[in-house]
Amino acid sequence: MKKAVKREMNDWEKELRRVAADLLSSGKVAVVLGYGRGTLPGRARPVFLTKAEEAEALIYNEQCRNNLTVYLPRLVAKGKVAVVCRPDDVRSLVGLIQEKQIEREQVHVIALAPEGSPPPLYDTLIKTEVTLENQNQERLEALAKKTPEERWQWFEGEMAKCIRCYACRNACPMCYCSECFVERSVPRWVGEGADRSDTMIFHIVRAMHAAGRCGECGACAEACPMGVDLALINQKINSDLLRLFAHKAGVDPQAPPALATFDPKDDNDFIK
């Protein structure tokens, strides 16, 4: 019978556990939101810790791919929350602050970042060798070179995979509406069946809703059971926002979203 191999704890996990235990024992936070071992091999799950001794459950490695900030709007009602964030997750947190879903004082941000990847906001910074950022630069450039017709063909191919389970929406920190437009019956925006046009409407509206707000954490693509390339869609829109309006989502908590502002110098060539 094979013996279970105990995984060695790395330096950043030791520091993470120490920080979490200190925050809880001192009463500085009511909850620590982080990652723990999942019930399946190779998976991590969210853990909600309220006692210092529970900090031993925290892990941080390549399996930790969920964006935990999705829980914050509901969790801050229990008191101040310390949340474990990757650099791109911090951008989502900044977006939630910008849109008044949480207050800056309600969270203690524990950012884990590799060398050379500074998060835009944090209270505790822990250096790690784990790189989890959503890297799609080469594919983004290839998509940008396509003609509009080629891009539409690519989009149709991605939409053909979608089963409309809405896992992408549920995993996204910026999809916090109490009622999604797809679930409204008065008026009815989209049908409930598997009609391709309804599926495309859902993704187009969601992409436009995320424009200038998406922190590019990749949670939507990570949650998708069908492998729809949702992260690339959002990154293409974000690259257009950066080019047209010099706006990058989730960087400045005081800055409003790009599509909530007006500048007379904005490009108006689309108006005929």
Backbone torsions as a table, in degrees:
resi	resn	phi	psi	omega
1	MET	NA	127.5	-178.1
2	LYS	-74.3	141.5	176.7
3	LYS	-86.1	143.8	177.0
4	ALA	-66.5	135.8	179.9
5	VAL	-92.3	120.6	-179.5
6	LYS	-79.9	125.5	-178.9
7	ARG	-74.7	133.1	178.0
8	GLU	-69.3	134.0	177.5
9	MET	-81.7	130.7	-178.2
10	ASN	-86.4	173.7	-174.6
11	ASP	-63.5	-39.6	-176.8
12	TRP	-71.6	-30.2	175.1
13	GLU	-69.3	-38.5	176.1
14	LYS	-60.4	-45.1	-179.9
15	GLU	-67.3	-40.0	178.4
16	LEU	-60.1	-45.6	-179.8
17	ARG	-66.0	-38.3	179.2
18	ARG	-64.4	-45.9	-179.5
19	VAL	-62.7	-45.0	-178.7
20	ALA	-63.2	-44.3	179.8
21	ALA	-62.8	-39.4	179.9
22	ASP	-66.7	-42.8	-179.5
23	LEU	-63.6	-38.5	-179.1
24	LEU	-76.2	-43.2	-177.8
25	SER	-67.6	-31.3	179.7
26	SER	-82.7	-10.3	-178.6
27	GLY	77.9	12.3	-179.9
28	LYS	-68.8	-28.0	175.8
29	VAL	-133.9	155.9	177.6
30	ALA	-91.2	-28.2	-176.5
31	VAL	-141.7	141.9	168.3
32	VAL	-111.0	122.7	179.4
33	LEU	-104.8	115.3	-177.0
34	GLY	-148.9	-158.9	-178.3
35	TYR	-110.5	140.7	172.4
36	GLY	-130.2	173.1	179.3
37	ARG	-65.9	137.8	-180.0
38	GLY	-80.7	172.7	178.3
39	THR	-79.3	-14.8	177.0
40	LEU	-111.3	147.6	178.2
41	PRO	-58.6	138.5	176.9
42	GLY	77.3	13.8	-179.7
43	ARG	-124.9	150.3	174.0
44	ALA	-117.2	159.5	179.7
45	ARG	-136.9	156.5	175.4
46	PRO	-67.2	141.8	173.2
47	VAL	-127.5	143.6	-177.6
48	PHE	-119.2	105.0	-171.3
49	LEU	-104.2	135.9	179.7
50	THR	-123.3	-5.5	180.0
51	LYS	-126.5	145.2	-176.0
52	ALA	-58.9	-39.0	-177.8
53	GLU	-66.8	-18.5	178.8
54	GLU	-75.7	-10.8	-178.2
55	ALA	-61.3	-21.6	178.4
56	GLU	-64.5	-14.2	179.3
57	ALA	-80.8	-12.2	-174.5
58	LEU	-73.2	139.4	173.4
59	ILE	-133.8	164.4	170.8
60	TYR	-155.6	111.7	180.0
61	ASN	-155.0	-166.1	-176.3
62	GLU	-65.6	-14.1	-180.0
63	GLN	-80.9	-13.6	-173.8
64	CYS	-86.6	85.5	-171.3
65	ARG	-115.4	-7.4	177.0
66	ASN	-74.4	147.0	173.9
67	ASN	-91.5	106.1	-172.5
68	LEU	-72.9	-14.8	-179.0
69	THR	-65.8	-13.4	178.4
70	VAL	-61.8	-23.9	-178.7
71	TYR	-86.5	-14.5	-168.5
72	LEU	-62.4	-44.2	-177.1
73	PRO	-55.3	-33.0	178.2
74	ARG	-88.2	-31.1	-172.1
75	LEU	-77.5	-29.2	-176.4
76	VAL	-65.9	-13.7	176.0
77	ALA	-65.5	-20.8	180.0
78	LYS	-84.8	-6.4	-177.4
79	GLY	127.1	-174.3	-177.9
80	LYS	-65.7	137.6	-174.7
81	VAL	-118.2	131.4	168.4
82	ALA	-94.2	125.6	-175.5
83	VAL	-123.1	134.2	177.4
84	VAL	-83.2	126.4	-174.6
85	CYS	-132.7	140.6	162.9
86	ARG	-79.6	164.6	-179.8
87	PRO	-54.6	-43.0	-180.0
88	ASP	-71.3	-28.4	176.3
89	ASP	-66.5	-34.2	178.1
90	VAL	-61.4	-34.9	178.1
91	ARG	-63.3	-36.8	175.6
92	SER	-65.6	-40.9	179.0
93	LEU	-62.1	-41.7	176.3
94	VAL	-60.1	-41.0	177.9
95	GLY	-61.4	-40.0	178.0
96	LEU	-65.1	-36.0	176.4
97	ILE	-68.2	-43.9	179.2
98	GLN	-57.4	-38.5	-174.1
99	GLU	-96.9	16.5	171.8
100	LYS	62.0	27.8	175.2
101	GLN	-83.7	-27.9	172.6
102	ILE	-140.9	161.4	174.8
103	GLU	-103.1	147.8	-178.8
104	ARG	-56.4	-37.0	-176.9
105	GLU	-70.9	-11.9	-177.6
106	GLN	-86.2	-6.8	-175.6
107	VAL	-131.5	145.1	169.7
108	HIS	-112.7	113.6	-173.2
109	VAL	-90.0	115.7	173.5
110	ILE	-100.0	99.9	-176.2
111	ALA	-94.2	129.2	174.1
112	LEU	-110.5	117.2	-172.0
113	ALA	-139.1	139.7	173.6
114	PRO	-72.2	164.1	179.3
115	GLU	-57.3	133.6	177.7
116	GLY	84.7	9.1	179.7
117	SER	-126.1	76.6	-175.9
118	PRO	-75.3	124.3	174.6
119	PRO	-73.4	152.1	-175.8
120	PRO	-73.1	-14.9	-176.3
121	LEU	-157.9	136.7	175.8
122	TYR	-167.1	160.7	171.7
123	ASP	-107.4	-36.8	175.4
124	THR	-129.3	127.6	179.7
125	LEU	-112.7	125.1	178.7
126	ILE	-119.5	122.4	179.3
127	LYS	-77.5	138.3	-178.2
128	THR	-140.1	161.4	175.4
129	GLU	-95.9	0.4	-178.8
130	VAL	-83.2	126.7	177.3
131	THR	-113.1	113.5	-176.0
132	LEU	-121.9	3.2	-177.7
133	GLU	-62.0	153.0	-177.5
134	ASN	-83.3	101.1	-174.4
135	GLN	-102.6	111.0	-178.9
136	ASN	-133.8	24.6	-169.3
137	GLN	-60.1	-45.0	-178.1
138	GLU	-64.8	-43.1	179.6
139	ARG	-70.3	-32.0	176.7
140	LEU	-64.1	-43.8	178.5
141	GLU	-64.7	-38.5	178.8
142	ALA	-65.6	-39.5	178.7
143	LEU	-66.6	-38.7	-179.2
144	ALA	-65.5	-27.5	-178.7
145	LYS	-79.4	-14.2	-179.2
146	LYS	-71.4	154.0	174.2
147	THR	-73.0	162.0	176.5
148	PRO	-54.4	-38.3	179.4
149	GLU	-65.9	-40.3	179.3
150	GLU	-68.1	-38.2	178.0
151	ARG	-65.8	-40.0	178.9
152	TRP	-64.5	-39.5	177.7
153	GLN	-63.2	-41.7	177.2
154	TRP	-62.8	-43.3	-180.0
155	PHE	-62.2	-43.6	178.1
156	GLU	-60.5	-37.9	178.6
157	GLY	-64.9	-39.7	177.9
158	GLU	-67.4	-40.4	-178.1
159	MET	-67.8	-25.9	178.8
160	ALA	-64.6	-20.8	179.4
161	LYS	-81.5	-23.8	-168.9
162	CYS	-70.5	134.1	175.8
163	ILE	-107.4	7.3	178.4
164	ARG	52.8	52.7	174.4
165	CYS	-85.7	-14.8	178.9
166	TYR	67.2	19.8	176.2
167	ALA	-63.0	-33.7	179.7
168	CYS	-62.7	-45.4	178.7
169	ARG	-63.6	-44.6	-175.8
170	ASN	-68.6	-25.8	-179.5
171	ALA	-87.2	-11.9	-173.5
172	CYS	-86.0	123.2	178.1
173	PRO	-62.3	-26.0	-176.9
174	MET	-88.9	-2.6	173.6
175	CYS	-98.2	76.3	-175.0
176	TYR	-109.7	8.4	-179.4
177	CYS	-58.2	138.5	179.8
178	SER	-68.5	-26.9	175.6
179	GLU	-136.5	119.2	179.8
180	CYS	-79.1	148.8	-177.8
181	PHE	-61.2	-27.3	-178.6
182	VAL	-71.0	-16.9	-177.7
183	GLU	-101.9	0.0	178.3
184	ARG	-76.3	138.5	177.3
185	SER	-106.2	-19.3	177.7
186	VAL	-133.5	100.5	-5.7
187	PRO	-80.3	161.8	175.8
188	ARG	-85.6	115.4	-177.5
189	TRP	-87.6	-43.1	-179.4
190	VAL	-137.2	155.5	177.2
191	GLY	-76.9	166.4	-177.8
192	GLU	-94.1	-6.9	-177.5
193	GLY	-82.4	-159.5	-176.4
194	ALA	-103.7	23.7	179.7
195	ASP	-62.1	131.5	-174.7
196	ARG	-61.8	-37.5	-178.5
197	SER	-66.2	-36.7	177.3
198	ASP	-65.5	-40.2	177.9
199	THR	-61.9	-42.8	-179.0
200	MET	-68.7	-37.3	177.7
201	ILE	-61.8	-44.2	179.0
202	PHE	-56.7	-48.9	-175.8
203	HIS	-72.1	-34.0	177.7
204	ILE	-67.4	-46.4	179.9
205	VAL	-64.2	-41.9	180.0
206	ARG	-64.8	-40.4	179.0
207	ALA	-63.7	-40.8	178.1
208	MET	-69.5	-33.6	177.6
209	HIS	-65.9	-32.9	-179.2
210	ALA	-87.3	-7.9	-177.1
211	ALA	-58.9	124.6	-179.2
212	GLY	76.3	3.0	-179.0
213	ARG	-122.5	-20.4	-175.7
214	CYS	-71.0	127.0	178.4
215	GLY	-86.3	2.4	177.1
216	GLU	60.7	38.9	179.1
217	CYS	-77.8	-20.9	179.9
218	GLY	81.2	10.2	-178.4
219	ALA	-62.0	-34.7	-179.1
220	CYS	-63.3	-48.4	179.7
221	ALA	-67.6	-36.1	179.1
222	GLU	-64.4	-35.8	-178.1
223	ALA	-80.8	-20.8	-174.4
224	CYS	-67.8	121.7	179.7
225	PRO	-77.9	-9.3	-174.9
226	MET	-107.8	-1.3	177.5
227	GLY	74.7	26.2	175.8
228	VAL	-66.3	134.5	-173.7
229	ASP	-81.0	62.2	-175.2
230	LEU	-68.7	-35.2	-178.5
231	ALA	-62.4	-38.2	-179.5
232	LEU	-69.1	-37.1	176.8
233	ILE	-59.4	-48.5	-178.9
234	ASN	-65.9	-38.0	179.9
235	GLN	-68.3	-33.9	177.1
236	LYS	-64.2	-43.1	178.3
237	ILE	-65.2	-42.2	178.0
238	ASN	-62.1	-37.7	179.0
239	SER	-66.1	-34.4	176.4
240	ASP	-67.8	-40.0	177.7
241	LEU	-63.4	-38.4	178.7
242	LEU	-67.0	-41.3	-178.9
243	ARG	-70.3	-42.3	-174.1
244	LEU	-85.0	-35.0	-172.5
245	PHE	-125.2	6.0	-179.8
246	ALA	53.0	41.6	-176.0
247	HIS	-119.3	130.8	173.0
248	LYS	-121.2	124.8	-174.7
249	ALA	-67.5	144.5	170.0
250	GLY	72.1	32.6	-179.4
251	VAL	-108.5	-45.6	-176.4
252	ASP	-116.7	112.8	-179.9
253	PRO	-60.3	-21.8	-178.5
254	GLN	-88.8	-14.0	-176.2
255	ALA	-85.4	136.8	177.2
256	PRO	-75.7	159.1	175.1
257	PRO	-57.6	149.1	-174.9
258	ALA	-57.8	-39.7	-176.3
259	LEU	-83.9	5.8	174.6
260	ALA	-106.7	12.2	-179.0
261	THR	-126.1	165.7	176.3
262	PHE	-137.1	134.9	176.6
263	ASP	-133.4	124.6	179.5
264	PRO	-55.6	-21.3	-178.7
265	LYS	-86.9	-1.7	178.6
266	ASP	-61.1	150.5	178.5
267	ASP	-68.9	120.5	-179.5
268	ASN	-114.7	22.4	-176.6
269	ASP	-63.5	-21.0	-178.5
270	PHE	-73.8	-14.2	-179.8
271	ILE	-86.5	120.4	-178.2
272	LYS	-105.8	NA	NA
